[in-house]
Amino acid sequence: MDINSDINVIGSILDFSLIDVFLKETPINRNELQQTYTSIKTIKSFKRFESAIKNTLIKFRNKNIEILVLKVIENEGLSFDSLLLLFWNASVNNELLDYLNQKVYFPALYSGRAAIKKDEVEACLKDLKQTEASMPKWSDSTIETTASKYLTFLKKFNLMEGGLNKTISHRYISDKLLILFVYWLLAIENKPNILKSRWLQYCFSERETFIQRIMQKNFIKYINLNYSGDKLKIETIISYEEIYNELK
């Protein structure tokens, strides 16, 4: 597993407009930007934020994902929908984030729990440390900080809420966002049977609920699907360049 500190860094970002800065193709003057974002005290810190944003949030596995994510941000800014797309994208790029999502967040979400305690995340990280070659040097304080920043990370992407004692936000995603999720899923998943995809739980609904929703007749202009009980094959109809405009 490729483990880095990007969760800690992104969990510390006070102003998400930094994402827009690094999405632009114009040259970056770090000294000027540091003066604009005064919460970032040093150039070294600024470079850490830049690296984390570029490598976890806005690095794209393929062109279709890039088009999908950037189209939403271009039209909506950092809206609820675009932040969720960035969360999905970050989970693909950051193995530790995905690991914690799979081991801590989703089990809590799908069991109907109200909250996740920092101690649970710490325990998960300590278990991982026993088997992961790159983690033996992690101190207890590093693990504690990462656990805290992970929960803050989830809050920044509207998946948890509250202060010291954060609770899970049980979100119902809109029809538009559901189709965007399907297009995102098809862009990263090689398995023909979507029901076997490890990424399916990122739709924030139980499998049966997902199947019922995606088979609605009003979605047939966006996707072709073939469902046979234990197999679900979906194909896109609209291009990735046009799907967002079609969903408006």
Order of alpha helices (4+ residues) and beta strands (2+ residues): alpha-alpha-alpha-alpha-alpha-alpha-alpha-alpha-alpha-alpha-beta-beta-alpha-alpha-beta-beta-alpha
